[in-house]
Amino acid sequence: MMRIDAIWLATEPMDMRAGTETALARVITVFGAAKPHCAYLFANRRANRMKVLVHDGIGVWLAARRLNQGKFHWPGIRQGSELELDAEQLQALLLGLPWQRVGAGSVITIL
């Protein structure tokens, strides 16, 4: 398995016709660089398709996922151009679940 230290989500939609080079250029534009052992997530405007670009330290991998029903719970652009997710949030996102309610973001601190 590939080592992934950080998972970054871009809030602006990306054209899903983009190939590896275009997705890599988008990562550099949005995040400033494609860092080793990081995953970068993009969705289309409807949020029913997602592309993930992973830099494994040697090269890049590009994967795609499509939901047949429903859509990914993608944050709006007003929350910034990028967000960092943890592994638990990524798993929820990939399943189409509301990932914002999972992981560190769901900690209760006040009664």
MODELLER restraints for C-alpha pairs under 7 A, 6 or more apart:
rsr = mdl.restraints
at = mdl.atoms
rsr.add(forms.Gaussian(group=physical.xy_distance, feature=features.Distance(at['CA:2:A'], at['CA:56:A']), mean=6.37, stdev=0.5))
rsr.add(forms.Gaussian(group=physical.xy_distance, feature=features.Distance(at['CA:3:A'], at['CA:37:A']), mean=5.76, stdev=0.5))
rsr.add(forms.Gaussian(group=physical.xy_distance, feature=features.Distance(at['CA:3:A'], at['CA:56:A']), mean=6.94, stdev=0.5))
rsr.add(forms.Gaussian(group=physical.xy_distance, feature=features.Distance(at['CA:4:A'], at['CA:37:A']), mean=4.59, stdev=0.5))
rsr.add(forms.Gaussian(group=physical.xy_distance, feature=features.Distance(at['CA:4:A'], at['CA:38:A']), mean=5.31, stdev=0.5))
rsr.add(forms.Gaussian(group=physical.xy_distance, feature=features.Distance(at['CA:4:A'], at['CA:39:A']), mean=6.61, stdev=0.5))
rsr.add(forms.Gaussian(group=physical.xy_distance, feature=features.Distance(at['CA:5:A'], at['CA:37:A']), mean=5.53, stdev=0.5))
rsr.add(forms.Gaussian(group=physical.xy_distance, feature=features.Distance(at['CA:5:A'], at['CA:38:A']), mean=5.77, stdev=0.5))
rsr.add(forms.Gaussian(group=physical.xy_distance, feature=features.Distance(at['CA:6:A'], at['CA:38:A']), mean=4.86, stdev=0.5))
rsr.add(forms.Gaussian(group=physical.xy_distance, feature=features.Distance(at['CA:6:A'], at['CA:39:A']), mean=6.37, stdev=0.5))
rsr.add(forms.Gaussian(group=physical.xy_distance, feature=features.Distance(at['CA:7:A'], at['CA:38:A']), mean=5.82, stdev=0.5))
rsr.add(forms.Gaussian(group=physical.xy_distance, feature=features.Distance(at['CA:7:A'], at['CA:39:A']), mean=4.75, stdev=0.5))
rsr.add(forms.Gaussian(group=physical.xy_distance, feature=features.Distance(at['CA:7:A'], at['CA:40:A']), mean=6.06, stdev=0.5))
rsr.add(forms.Gaussian(group=physical.xy_distance, feature=features.Distance(at['CA:7:A'], at['CA:84:A']), mean=5.69, stdev=0.5))
rsr.add(forms.Gaussian(group=physical.xy_distance, feature=features.Distance(at['CA:7:A'], at['CA:85:A']), mean=5.34, stdev=0.5))
rsr.add(forms.Gaussian(group=physical.xy_distance, feature=features.Distance(at['CA:7:A'], at['CA:86:A']), mean=6.51, stdev=0.5))
rsr.add(forms.Gaussian(group=physical.xy_distance, feature=features.Distance(at['CA:8:A'], at['CA:39:A']), mean=6.05, stdev=0.5))
rsr.add(forms.Gaussian(group=physical.xy_distance, feature=features.Distance(at['CA:8:A'], at['CA:40:A']), mean=4.80, stdev=0.5))
rsr.add(forms.Gaussian(group=physical.xy_distance, feature=features.Distance(at['CA:8:A'], at['CA:41:A']), mean=6.13, stdev=0.5))
rsr.add(forms.Gaussian(group=physical.xy_distance, feature=features.Distance(at['CA:8:A'], at['CA:82:A']), mean=6.64, stdev=0.5))
rsr.add(forms.Gaussian(group=physical.xy_distance, feature=features.Distance(at['CA:8:A'], at['CA:83:A']), mean=5.68, stdev=0.5))
rsr.add(forms.Gaussian(group=physical.xy_distance, feature=features.Distance(at['CA:8:A'], at['CA:84:A']), mean=4.57, stdev=0.5))
rsr.add(forms.Gaussian(group=physical.xy_distance, feature=features.Distance(at['CA:8:A'], at['CA:85:A']), mean=6.15, stdev=0.5))
rsr.add(forms.Gaussian(group=physical.xy_distance, feature=features.Distance(at['CA:9:A'], at['CA:40:A']), mean=5.80, stdev=0.5))
rsr.add(forms.Gaussian(group=physical.xy_distance, feature=features.Distance(at['CA:9:A'], at['CA:41:A']), mean=4.65, stdev=0.5))
rsr.add(forms.Gaussian(group=physical.xy_distance, feature=features.Distance(at['CA:9:A'], at['CA:42:A']), mean=6.38, stdev=0.5))
rsr.add(forms.Gaussian(group=physical.xy_distance, feature=features.Distance(at['CA:9:A'], at['CA:82:A']), mean=5.44, stdev=0.5))
rsr.add(forms.Gaussian(group=physical.xy_distance, feature=features.Distance(at['CA:9:A'], at['CA:83:A']), mean=5.12, stdev=0.5))
rsr.add(forms.Gaussian(group=physical.xy_distance, feature=features.Distance(at['CA:9:A'], at['CA:84:A']), mean=6.18, stdev=0.5))
rsr.add(forms.Gaussian(group=physical.xy_distance, feature=features.Distance(at['CA:10:A'], at['CA:41:A']), mean=6.05, stdev=0.5))
rsr.add(forms.Gaussian(group=physical.xy_distance, feature=features.Distance(at['CA:10:A'], at['CA:42:A']), mean=5.52, stdev=0.5))
rsr.add(forms.Gaussian(group=physical.xy_distance, feature=features.Distance(at['CA:10:A'], at['CA:81:A']), mean=5.76, stdev=0.5))
rsr.add(forms.Gaussian(group=physical.xy_distance, feature=features.Distance(at['CA:10:A'], at['CA:82:A']), mean=4.51, stdev=0.5))
rsr.add(forms.Gaussian(group=physical.xy_distance, feature=features.Distance(at['CA:10:A'], at['CA:83:A']), mean=6.64, stdev=0.5))
rsr.add(forms.Gaussian(group=physical.xy_distance, feature=features.Distance(at['CA:11:A'], at['CA:75:A']), mean=5.98, stdev=0.5))
rsr.add(forms.Gaussian(group=physical.xy_distance, feature=features.Distance(at['CA:11:A'], at['CA:76:A']), mean=5.96, stdev=0.5))
rsr.add(forms.Gaussian(group=physical.xy_distance, feature=features.Distance(at['CA:11:A'], at['CA:77:A']), mean=5.20, stdev=0.5))
rsr.add(forms.Gaussian(group=physical.xy_distance, feature=features.Distance(at['CA:11:A'], at['CA:81:A']), mean=5.18, stdev=0.5))
rsr.add(forms.Gaussian(group=physical.xy_distance, feature=features.Distance(at['CA:11:A'], at['CA:82:A']), mean=5.71, stdev=0.5))
rsr.add(forms.Gaussian(group=physical.xy_distance, feature=features.Distance(at['CA:12:A'], at['CA:77:A']), mean=5.86, stdev=0.5))
rsr.add(forms.Gaussian(group=physical.xy_distance, feature=features.Distance(at['CA:12:A'], at['CA:81:A']), mean=6.46, stdev=0.5))
rsr.add(forms.Gaussian(group=physical.xy_distance, feature=features.Distance(at['CA:13:A'], at['CA:42:A']), mean=6.53, stdev=0.5))
rsr.add(forms.Gaussian(group=physical.xy_distance, feature=features.Distance(at['CA:13:A'], at['CA:43:A']), mean=5.36, stdev=0.5))
rsr.add(forms.Gaussian(group=physical.xy_distance, feature=features.Distance(at['CA:13:A'], at['CA:44:A']), mean=4.79, stdev=0.5))
rsr.add(forms.Gaussian(group=physical.xy_distance, feature=features.Distance(at['CA:13:A'], at['CA:45:A']), mean=5.04, stdev=0.5))
rsr.add(forms.Gaussian(group=physical.xy_distance, feature=features.Distance(at['CA:14:A'], at['CA:42:A']), mean=6.17, stdev=0.5))
rsr.add(forms.Gaussian(group=physical.xy_distance, feature=features.Distance(at['CA:14:A'], at['CA:43:A']), mean=5.90, stdev=0.5))
rsr.add(forms.Gaussian(group=physical.xy_distance, feature=features.Distance(at['CA:14:A'], at['CA:44:A']), mean=5.11, stdev=0.5))
rsr.add(forms.Gaussian(group=physical.xy_distance, feature=features.Distance(at['CA:15:A'], at['CA:44:A']), mean=5.91, stdev=0.5))
rsr.add(forms.Gaussian(group=physical.xy_distance, feature=features.Distance(at['CA:16:A'], at['CA:44:A']), mean=6.13, stdev=0.5))
rsr.add(forms.Gaussian(group=physical.xy_distance, feature=features.Distance(at['CA:20:A'], at['CA:62:A']), mean=6.09, stdev=0.5))
rsr.add(forms.Gaussian(group=physical.xy_distance, feature=features.Distance(at['CA:27:A'], at['CA:33:A']), mean=6.57, stdev=0.5))
rsr.add(forms.Gaussian(group=physical.xy_distance, feature=features.Distance(at['CA:27:A'], at['CA:34:A']), mean=6.22, stdev=0.5))
rsr.add(forms.Gaussian(group=physical.xy_distance, feature=features.Distance(at['CA:27:A'], at['CA:40:A']), mean=6.98, stdev=0.5))
rsr.add(forms.Gaussian(group=physical.xy_distance, feature=features.Distance(at['CA:28:A'], at['CA:34:A']), mean=6.01, stdev=0.5))
rsr.add(forms.Gaussian(group=physical.xy_distance, feature=features.Distance(at['CA:34:A'], at['CA:55:A']), mean=6.63, stdev=0.5))
rsr.add(forms.Gaussian(group=physical.xy_distance, feature=features.Distance(at['CA:35:A'], at['CA:55:A']), mean=6.56, stdev=0.5))
rsr.add(forms.Gaussian(group=physical.xy_distance, feature=features.Distance(at['CA:36:A'], at['CA:55:A']), mean=5.06, stdev=0.5))
rsr.add(forms.Gaussian(group=physical.xy_distance, feature=features.Distance(at['CA:36:A'], at['CA:56:A']), mean=5.61, stdev=0.5))
rsr.add(forms.Gaussian(group=physical.xy_distance, feature=features.Distance(at['CA:36:A'], at['CA:57:A']), mean=4.51, stdev=0.5))
rsr.add(forms.Gaussian(group=physical.xy_distance, feature=features.Distance(at['CA:37:A'], at['CA:55:A']), mean=5.50, stdev=0.5))
rsr.add(forms.Gaussian(group=physical.xy_distance, feature=features.Distance(at['CA:37:A'], at['CA:56:A']), mean=4.94, stdev=0.5))
rsr.add(forms.Gaussian(group=physical.xy_distance, feature=features.Distance(at['CA:37:A'], at['CA:57:A']), mean=5.98, stdev=0.5))
rsr.add(forms.Gaussian(group=physical.xy_distance, feature=features.Distance(at['CA:38:A'], at['CA:54:A']), mean=5.83, stdev=0.5))
rsr.add(forms.Gaussian(group=physical.xy_distance, feature=features.Distance(at['CA:38:A'], at['CA:55:A']), mean=5.78, stdev=0.5))
rsr.add(forms.Gaussian(group=physical.xy_distance, feature=features.Distance(at['CA:39:A'], at['CA:52:A']), mean=6.54, stdev=0.5))
rsr.add(forms.Gaussian(group=physical.xy_distance, feature=features.Distance(at['CA:39:A'], at['CA:53:A']), mean=5.68, stdev=0.5))
rsr.add(forms.Gaussian(group=physical.xy_distance, feature=features.Distance(at['CA:39:A'], at['CA:54:A']), mean=4.33, stdev=0.5))
rsr.add(forms.Gaussian(group=physical.xy_distance, feature=features.Distance(at['CA:39:A'], at['CA:55:A']), mean=6.64, stdev=0.5))
rsr.add(forms.Gaussian(group=physical.xy_distance, feature=features.Distance(at['CA:40:A'], at['CA:52:A']), mean=5.50, stdev=0.5))
rsr.add(forms.Gaussian(group=physical.xy_distance, feature=features.Distance(at['CA:40:A'], at['CA:53:A']), mean=5.14, stdev=0.5))
rsr.add(forms.Gaussian(group=physical.xy_distance, feature=features.Distance(at['CA:40:A'], at['CA:54:A']), mean=6.33, stdev=0.5))
rsr.add(forms.Gaussian(group=physical.xy_distance, feature=features.Distance(at['CA:41:A'], at['CA:50:A']), mean=6.93, stdev=0.5))
rsr.add(forms.Gaussian(group=physical.xy_distance, feature=features.Distance(at['CA:41:A'], at['CA:51:A']), mean=5.84, stdev=0.5))
rsr.add(forms.Gaussian(group=physical.xy_distance, feature=features.Distance(at['CA:41:A'], at['CA:52:A']), mean=4.56, stdev=0.5))
rsr.add(forms.Gaussian(group=physical.xy_distance, feature=features.Distance(at['CA:41:A'], at['CA:53:A']), mean=6.59, stdev=0.5))
rsr.add(forms.Gaussian(group=physical.xy_distance, feature=features.Distance(at['CA:42:A'], at['CA:50:A']), mean=5.56, stdev=0.5))
rsr.add(forms.Gaussian(group=physical.xy_distance, feature=features.Distance(at['CA:42:A'], at['CA:51:A']), mean=5.27, stdev=0.5))
rsr.add(forms.Gaussian(group=physical.xy_distance, feature=features.Distance(at['CA:42:A'], at['CA:52:A']), mean=6.43, stdev=0.5))
rsr.add(forms.Gaussian(group=physical.xy_distance, feature=features.Distance(at['CA:43:A'], at['CA:49:A']), mean=5.61, stdev=0.5))
rsr.add(forms.Gaussian(group=physical.xy_distance, feature=features.Distance(at['CA:43:A'], at['CA:50:A']), mean=4.28, stdev=0.5))
rsr.add(forms.Gaussian(group=physical.xy_distance, feature=features.Distance(at['CA:43:A'], at['CA:51:A']), mean=6.31, stdev=0.5))
rsr.add(forms.Gaussian(group=physical.xy_distance, feature=features.Distance(at['CA:44:A'], at['CA:50:A']), mean=6.57, stdev=0.5))
rsr.add(forms.Gaussian(group=physical.xy_distance, feature=features.Distance(at['CA:47:A'], at['CA:71:A']), mean=5.34, stdev=0.5))
rsr.add(forms.Gaussian(group=physical.xy_distance, feature=features.Distance(at['CA:47:A'], at['CA:72:A']), mean=5.35, stdev=0.5))
rsr.add(forms.Gaussian(group=physical.xy_distance, feature=features.Distance(at['CA:47:A'], at['CA:74:A']), mean=6.56, stdev=0.5))
rsr.add(forms.Gaussian(group=physical.xy_distance, feature=features.Distance(at['CA:48:A'], at['CA:66:A']), mean=5.87, stdev=0.5))
rsr.add(forms.Gaussian(group=physical.xy_distance, feature=features.Distance(at['CA:48:A'], at['CA:67:A']), mean=5.41, stdev=0.5))
rsr.add(forms.Gaussian(group=physical.xy_distance, feature=features.Distance(at['CA:48:A'], at['CA:70:A']), mean=6.80, stdev=0.5))
rsr.add(forms.Gaussian(group=physical.xy_distance, feature=features.Distance(at['CA:48:A'], at['CA:71:A']), mean=4.37, stdev=0.5))
rsr.add(forms.Gaussian(group=physical.xy_distance, feature=features.Distance(at['CA:48:A'], at['CA:72:A']), mean=5.81, stdev=0.5))
rsr.add(forms.Gaussian(group=physical.xy_distance, feature=features.Distance(at['CA:49:A'], at['CA:65:A']), mean=5.75, stdev=0.5))
rsr.add(forms.Gaussian(group=physical.xy_distance, feature=features.Distance(at['CA:49:A'], at['CA:66:A']), mean=4.38, stdev=0.5))
rsr.add(forms.Gaussian(group=physical.xy_distance, feature=features.Distance(at['CA:49:A'], at['CA:67:A']), mean=6.42, stdev=0.5))
rsr.add(forms.Gaussian(group=physical.xy_distance, feature=features.Distance(at['CA:50:A'], at['CA:64:A']), mean=5.67, stdev=0.5))
rsr.add(forms.Gaussian(group=physical.xy_distance, feature=features.Distance(at['CA:50:A'], at['CA:65:A']), mean=5.18, stdev=0.5))
rsr.add(forms.Gaussian(group=physical.xy_distance, feature=features.Distance(at['CA:50:A'], at['CA:66:A']), mean=6.37, stdev=0.5))
rsr.add(forms.Gaussian(group=physical.xy_distance, feature=features.Distance(at['CA:51:A'], at['CA:62:A']), mean=6.88, stdev=0.5))
rsr.add(forms.Gaussian(group=physical.xy_distance, feature=features.Distance(at['CA:51:A'], at['CA:63:A']), mean=5.61, stdev=0.5))
rsr.add(forms.Gaussian(group=physical.xy_distance, feature=features.Distance(at['CA:51:A'], at['CA:64:A']), mean=4.39, stdev=0.5))
rsr.add(forms.Gaussian(group=physical.xy_distance, feature=features.Distance(at['CA:51:A'], at['CA:65:A']), mean=6.39, stdev=0.5))
rsr.add(forms.Gaussian(group=physical.xy_distance, feature=features.Distance(at['CA:52:A'], at['CA:62:A']), mean=5.68, stdev=0.5))
rsr.add(forms.Gaussian(group=physical.xy_distance, feature=features.Distance(at['CA:52:A'], at['CA:63:A']), mean=5.19, stdev=0.5))
rsr.add(forms.Gaussian(group=physical.xy_distance, feature=features.Distance(at['CA:52:A'], at['CA:64:A']), mean=6.33, stdev=0.5))
rsr.add(forms.Gaussian(group=physical.xy_distance, feature=features.Distance(at['CA:53:A'], at['CA:60:A']), mean=6.69, stdev=0.5))
rsr.add(forms.Gaussian(group=physical.xy_distance, feature=features.Distance(at['CA:53:A'], at['CA:61:A']), mean=5.57, stdev=0.5))
rsr.add(forms.Gaussian(group=physical.xy_distance, feature=features.Distance(at['CA:53:A'], at['CA:62:A']), mean=4.53, stdev=0.5))
rsr.add(forms.Gaussian(group=physical.xy_distance, feature=features.Distance(at['CA:53:A'], at['CA:63:A']), mean=6.54, stdev=0.5))
rsr.add(forms.Gaussian(group=physical.xy_distance, feature=features.Distance(at['CA:54:A'], at['CA:60:A']), mean=5.48, stdev=0.5))
rsr.add(forms.Gaussian(group=physical.xy_distance, feature=features.Distance(at['CA:54:A'], at['CA:61:A']), mean=5.09, stdev=0.5))
rsr.add(forms.Gaussian(group=physical.xy_distance, feature=features.Distance(at['CA:54:A'], at['CA:62:A']), mean=6.52, stdev=0.5))
rsr.add(forms.Gaussian(group=physical.xy_distance, feature=features.Distance(at['CA:55:A'], at['CA:61:A']), mean=6.50, stdev=0.5))
rsr.add(forms.Gaussian(group=physical.xy_distance, feature=features.Distance(at['CA:71:A'], at['CA:96:A']), mean=6.33, stdev=0.5))
rsr.add(forms.Gaussian(group=physical.xy_distance, feature=features.Distance(at['CA:72:A'], at['CA:93:A']), mean=6.43, stdev=0.5))
rsr.add(forms.Gaussian(group=physical.xy_distance, feature=features.Distance(at['CA:72:A'], at['CA:96:A']), mean=4.80, stdev=0.5))
rsr.add(forms.Gaussian(group=physical.xy_distance, feature=features.Distance(at['CA:73:A'], at['CA:93:A']), mean=6.75, stdev=0.5))
rsr.add(forms.Gaussian(group=physical.xy_distance, feature=features.Distance(at['CA:73:A'], at['CA:96:A']), mean=6.50, stdev=0.5))
rsr.add(forms.Gaussian(group=physical.xy_distance, feature=features.Distance(at['CA:73:A'], at['CA:97:A']), mean=6.78, stdev=0.5))
rsr.add(forms.Gaussian(group=physical.xy_distance, feature=features.Distance(at['CA:73:A'], at['CA:98:A']), mean=5.61, stdev=0.5))
rsr.add(forms.Gaussian(group=physical.xy_distance, feature=features.Distance(at['CA:88:A'], at['CA:102:A']), mean=6.82, stdev=0.5))
rsr.add(forms.Gaussian(group=physical.xy_distance, feature=features.Distance(at['CA:88:A'], at['CA:103:A']), mean=6.09, stdev=0.5))
rsr.add(forms.Gaussian(group=physical.xy_distance, feature=features.Distance(at['CA:89:A'], at['CA:99:A']), mean=4.89, stdev=0.5))
rsr.add(forms.Gaussian(group=physical.xy_distance, feature=features.Distance(at['CA:89:A'], at['CA:102:A']), mean=5.70, stdev=0.5))
rsr.add(forms.Gaussian(group=physical.xy_distance, feature=features.Distance(at['CA:89:A'], at['CA:103:A']), mean=6.14, stdev=0.5))
rsr.add(forms.Gaussian(group=physical.xy_distance, feature=features.Distance(at['CA:92:A'], at['CA:98:A']), mean=6.66, stdev=0.5))
rsr.add(forms.Gaussian(group=physical.xy_distance, feature=features.Distance(at['CA:92:A'], at['CA:99:A']), mean=5.08, stdev=0.5))
rsr.add(forms.Gaussian(group=physical.xy_distance, feature=features.Distance(at['CA:93:A'], at['CA:99:A']), mean=5.27, stdev=0.5))
